[in-house]
């Protein structure tokens, strides 16, 4: 037996030229007032989804489980495709036409719906909102639908990657974004059968970065990759590998090996990640800030492609990736 969820979300960080009406959801502008002033960049999303009934749990347990899952999937996929901050200001839900609300008993009451006390005008600084084209909303519907049709083990594999990618998208500084995007990537390449992390990364890149993704990654990010190759990044403790110099060599030839460039750039980013994780970077250093900003921009581009490919079974459409709306 199927049950019907009707969820109304108010999201900040998105401009809208015209309303969108699709199979899963509709999107329209929403006026939000904070401190007596209108807040730009807010939309109202009406999201309808079917859920299987579960007689093994009581009604409130079902509500506590299914509504957050549905909301999380929507907001995570939204952040995945945007790569920019967007915040859920509020949502309301109906289950089979009846207004319901999850309760989180294990947390202190003052932590529940904490976002409700925020002023939406301070969540995202002015100028960071993005105005997606209609194709974006179509892709978002397809991505959500494809994910819901994937096998349980695939969804479990992607759940952590999606959660941390959203966290990275919502952060406003490069160190925090890099940490979150790397954890998202880590969730993708994790392999309990391989002990060494670099081997796990190498195997995942070889198996999942196809020619389409590799070429688009290299062509669309050429200036950033050249900048990355100039950083003094090495891997290893005793016998150090000059991965940035190796990347520079790959980029210096006329006929680029896109797959090799993509793979080598990941290991340069890994070196930057190591410097950040192990405390070798000075947060006040302009050079180190440049390292982290370049790394997180490239990593978010690639990891978004990889997650979407695992969710839908195919690379992102060119119209979305090449759109100026979504270039950082």
C-alpha positions as CSV (number, residue, x, y, z in Angstrom):
1,X,0.0,0.0,0.0
2,X,1.3,3.4,-1.0
3,X,1.0,6.6,1.1
4,X,1.1,10.1,-0.2
5,X,3.4,12.8,1.1
6,X,2.8,16.4,0.3
7,X,5.7,18.7,1.4
8,X,5.8,22.4,1.1
9,X,9.3,23.9,1.3
10,X,10.6,27.4,1.5
11,X,14.2,27.6,0.2
12,X,16.5,30.7,0.3
13,X,19.3,31.1,-2.2
14,X,17.5,30.7,-5.5
15,X,16.1,33.3,-7.8
16,X,13.3,32.4,-10.3
17,X,12.5,34.0,-13.6
18,X,9.4,31.9,-14.2
19,X,7.4,29.2,-12.3
20,X,8.2,25.6,-12.9
21,X,5.6,22.8,-12.9
22,X,6.8,19.2,-13.2
23,X,5.8,15.7,-12.3
24,X,7.3,15.6,-8.8
25,X,7.3,19.2,-7.8
26,X,6.4,22.8,-8.6
27,X,8.5,25.9,-7.9
28,X,7.4,29.5,-7.6
29,X,8.7,32.7,-6.1
30,X,8.0,33.3,-2.5
31,X,8.0,36.6,-0.7
32,X,9.7,36.3,2.7
33,X,9.9,39.2,5.2
34,X,12.6,39.5,7.8
35,X,13.0,42.4,10.2
36,X,10.3,44.2,8.2
37,X,12.2,43.9,4.9
38,X,11.8,41.6,1.9
39,X,14.4,38.9,1.5
40,X,15.4,38.2,-2.1
41,X,16.1,34.8,-3.5
42,X,13.3,32.7,-1.9
43,X,11.2,30.1,-3.6
44,X,8.3,27.9,-2.6
45,X,8.5,24.3,-3.6
46,X,5.5,21.9,-3.5
47,X,6.9,18.4,-3.5
48,X,4.7,15.3,-3.8
49,X,6.1,11.8,-3.3
50,X,4.7,8.3,-2.7
51,X,5.9,6.1,0.1
52,X,5.4,2.5,0.9
53,X,3.3,1.9,4.1
54,X,5.0,0.1,7.0
55,X,2.7,-1.6,9.5
56,X,5.6,-2.7,11.6
57,X,6.0,0.8,13.1
58,X,3.5,3.2,14.7
59,X,2.2,6.2,12.9
60,X,4.5,8.7,14.6
61,X,7.6,6.6,14.0
62,X,6.6,6.4,10.4
63,X,6.3,10.2,10.2
64,X,9.6,10.7,12.0
65,X,11.4,8.5,9.5
66,X,9.8,9.2,6.1
67,X,9.3,12.9,6.1
68,X,13.0,13.8,7.1
69,X,14.1,11.3,4.5
70,X,12.0,12.9,1.7
71,X,13.1,16.4,2.7
72,X,16.8,15.5,3.0
73,X,16.8,13.8,-0.4
74,X,15.3,16.8,-2.0
75,X,17.6,19.4,-0.4
76,X,20.7,17.2,-0.9
77,X,20.0,16.8,-4.6
78,X,19.3,20.5,-4.9
79,X,22.6,21.3,-3.3
80,X,24.4,18.7,-5.4
81,X,23.4,20.3,-8.7
82,X,23.8,23.9,-7.5
83,X,27.2,23.5,-5.8
84,X,26.2,26.8,-4.1
85,X,24.6,27.7,-0.7
86,X,20.8,27.2,-0.4
87,X,19.0,26.9,2.9
88,X,15.7,25.3,3.9
89,X,13.9,28.0,5.8
90,X,10.8,26.1,6.7
91,X,8.7,23.1,5.6
92,X,5.2,21.8,6.2
93,X,4.0,18.3,5.4
94,X,0.8,16.3,4.9
95,X,0.6,12.6,5.0
96,X,-2.4,11.2,3.2
97,X,-3.9,14.7,3.3
98,X,-3.5,15.2,7.1
99,X,-1.0,17.8,8.5
100,X,1.8,16.0,10.3
101,X,5.1,16.9,12.0
102,X,8.1,14.8,13.0
103,X,9.1,14.7,16.6
104,X,12.7,14.2,17.7
105,X,12.4,13.0,21.2
106,X,16.1,12.1,21.7
107,X,17.1,15.7,21.3
108,X,16.5,18.6,23.6
109,X,13.3,20.5,22.6
110,X,15.2,23.8,22.0
111,X,17.3,22.0,19.3
112,X,14.3,21.0,17.3
113,X,13.6,23.2,14.2
114,X,16.6,25.3,15.2
115,X,16.6,26.8,11.7
116,X,13.3,28.5,12.4
117,X,15.0,31.0,14.7
118,X,17.4,32.2,12.0
119,X,16.8,35.3,10.0
120,X,16.8,34.2,6.4
121,X,18.6,37.3,5.3
122,X,21.7,36.3,7.1
123,X,21.8,32.8,5.9
124,X,23.2,33.6,2.4
125,X,25.0,36.9,1.7
126,X,23.5,39.0,-1.1
127,X,24.8,38.1,-4.5
128,X,25.2,34.3,-3.9
129,X,21.7,33.4,-5.0
130,X,21.5,31.6,-8.4
131,X,18.8,31.7,-11.0
132,X,18.7,28.2,-12.6
133,X,17.3,27.6,-16.1
134,X,14.3,25.4,-16.6
135,X,16.6,22.5,-17.6
136,X,17.9,22.5,-14.1
137,X,14.5,21.7,-12.6
138,X,14.0,18.9,-15.1
139,X,17.4,17.4,-14.2
140,X,16.6,17.7,-10.5
141,X,13.4,15.7,-11.0
142,X,15.2,13.1,-13.0
143,X,18.0,12.8,-10.5
144,X,15.6,12.3,-7.6
145,X,13.5,9.8,-9.5
146,X,16.5,7.8,-10.6
147,X,17.9,7.7,-7.1
148,X,14.7,6.4,-5.7
149,X,14.7,3.6,-8.2
150,X,18.2,2.5,-7.4
151,X,18.8,-0.7,-5.4
152,X,19.0,-0.3,-1.6
153,X,22.7,-1.0,-1.5
154,X,23.4,1.8,-4.1
155,X,21.3,4.3,-2.1
156,X,23.1,3.4,1.1
157,X,26.5,3.8,-0.7
158,X,25.5,7.3,-1.9
159,X,23.7,8.5,1.2
160,X,26.8,9.7,3.0
161,X,28.3,11.2,-0.1
162,X,25.1,13.2,-0.7
163,X,24.9,14.4,2.9
164,X,28.5,15.7,2.9
165,X,28.3,17.3,-0.5
166,X,25.3,19.3,0.7
167,X,27.3,20.4,3.7
168,X,30.1,21.5,1.4
169,X,27.8,23.4,-0.9
170,X,26.3,25.3,2.0
171,X,29.7,26.4,3.5
172,X,31.0,29.9,2.7
173,X,34.7,29.4,3.2
174,X,37.2,27.2,1.3
175,X,38.7,25.1,4.2
176,X,35.2,24.0,5.3
177,X,34.1,23.3,1.8
178,X,37.2,21.3,1.0
179,X,36.8,19.2,4.2
180,X,33.2,18.4,3.4
181,X,33.7,17.7,-0.3
182,X,36.6,15.4,0.5
183,X,34.5,13.4,3.0
184,X,31.8,13.1,0.3
185,X,34.5,11.8,-2.1
186,X,35.8,9.5,0.5
187,X,32.4,7.9,0.9
188,X,32.5,7.2,-2.9
189,X,35.9,5.6,-3.1
190,X,35.9,3.7,0.2
191,X,36.7,0.0,-0.4
192,X,37.2,-2.3,2.6
193,X,39.2,-4.8,0.4
194,X,42.0,-2.3,-0.2
195,X,44.2,-1.2,2.7
196,X,46.0,1.8,1.2
197,X,44.0,4.9,0.7
198,X,45.9,6.0,-2.5
199,X,45.1,2.6,-4.0
200,X,41.4,3.0,-3.2
201,X,41.4,6.4,-4.8
202,X,43.2,5.2,-7.9
203,X,40.9,2.2,-8.3
204,X,37.8,4.4,-8.0
205,X,39.0,7.0,-10.5
206,X,40.0,4.4,-13.0
207,X,36.6,2.7,-12.7
208,X,34.3,5.7,-12.6
209,X,35.9,8.7,-14.4
210,X,35.0,8.0,-18.0
211,X,36.2,9.9,-21.0
212,X,33.2,12.2,-21.1
213,X,33.6,13.3,-17.4
214,X,37.4,13.5,-17.7
215,X,37.4,15.7,-20.9
216,X,34.7,18.0,-19.5
217,X,36.5,18.3,-16.2
218,X,39.8,19.2,-17.8
219,X,38.5,21.5,-20.6
220,X,36.1,23.4,-18.3
221,X,38.7,23.9,-15.5
222,X,41.8,24.5,-17.5
223,X,43.0,27.7,-15.7
224,X,42.3,26.1,-12.3
225,X,44.2,22.9,-13.2
226,X,47.2,24.9,-14.5
227,X,47.2,26.9,-11.2
228,X,46.9,23.6,-9.2
229,X,50.0,22.2,-11.1
230,X,52.1,25.1,-9.9
231,X,51.6,24.5,-6.2
232,X,54.5,22.8,-4.3
233,X,52.5,19.7,-3.4
234,X,54.1,16.3,-2.8
235,X,52.8,13.0,-1.4
236,X,54.7,10.6,0.9
237,X,56.8,10.9,4.0
238,X,60.2,9.6,3.1
239,X,60.1,9.0,-0.6
240,X,58.1,12.0,-1.7
241,X,56.2,12.0,-5.0
242,X,56.0,15.5,-6.7
243,X,52.4,15.1,-7.8
244,X,52.0,18.7,-8.8
245,X,55.0,18.6,-11.1
246,X,53.7,15.4,-12.6
247,X,50.4,17.2,-13.3
248,X,52.3,20.1,-14.9
249,X,54.0,17.6,-17.2
250,X,50.7,16.0,-18.3
251,X,49.3,19.5,-19.0
252,X,52.3,20.6,-21.0
253,X,51.7,18.3,-24.0
254,X,49.7,19.2,-27.1
255,X,47.5,16.1,-27.0
256,X,46.1,15.9,-23.5
257,X,45.3,12.6,-21.9
258,X,42.2,13.8,-20.1
259,X,41.8,10.8,-17.9
260,X,45.4,10.9,-16.7
261,X,45.1,14.6,-16.0
262,X,41.9,14.2,-14.0
263,X,43.4,11.3,-12.0
264,X,46.7,13.1,-11.3
265,X,44.8,16.3,-10.2
266,X,42.9,14.3,-7.6
267,X,46.2,13.3,-6.0
268,X,47.3,16.9,-5.9
269,X,44.0,17.8,-4.2
270,X,44.7,14.9,-1.9
271,X,48.0,16.4,-1.0
272,X,46.3,19.8,-0.2
273,X,43.7,17.9,1.8
274,X,46.5,16.2,3.8
275,X,48.1,19.6,4.6
276,X,44.8,20.9,5.8
277,X,43.8,17.8,7.8
278,X,47.2,17.5,9.5
279,X,47.6,21.1,10.4
280,X,50.3,22.1,8.0
281,X,48.3,25.0,6.5
282,X,48.1,28.5,8.0
283,X,44.5,29.7,7.7
284,X,45.8,33.3,7.5
285,X,48.2,32.6,4.6
286,X,47.0,33.9,1.2
287,X,49.0,31.1,-0.5
288,X,47.4,28.4,1.5
289,X,44.0,29.9,1.0
290,X,44.6,29.9,-2.7
291,X,45.5,26.2,-2.5
292,X,42.3,25.3,-0.7
293,X,40.1,27.4,-2.9
294,X,41.4,25.9,-6.1
295,X,41.2,22.4,-4.6
296,X,37.7,22.6,-3.4
297,X,36.4,24.2,-6.6
298,X,37.9,21.4,-8.7
299,X,36.9,18.6,-6.3
300,X,33.3,19.8,-6.1
301,X,33.1,19.8,-9.9
302,X,34.4,16.3,-10.2
303,X,32.5,14.8,-7.2
304,X,29.2,16.2,-8.4
305,X,29.7,14.5,-11.7
306,X,30.6,11.2,-10.1
307,X,27.6,11.3,-7.7
308,X,25.1,12.1,-10.4
309,X,26.6,9.4,-12.6
310,X,26.1,6.8,-9.8
311,X,22.6,8.1,-9.1
312,X,21.3,8.3,-12.7
313,X,23.7,5.9,-14.6
314,X,24.9,8.7,-17.0
315,X,27.0,11.9,-16.9
316,X,25.4,15.3,-16.3
317,X,24.0,16.9,-19.5
318,X,26.2,19.5,-21.1
319,X,23.5,22.2,-20.8
320,X,23.8,22.1,-17.0
321,X,27.6,21.7,-16.6
322,X,28.5,24.4,-19.1
323,X,25.9,26.8,-17.9
324,X,27.3,30.1,-16.6
325,X,24.7,29.8,-13.8
326,X,26.7,27.0,-12.1
327,X,30.3,28.1,-12.6
328,X,32.0,29.0,-9.3
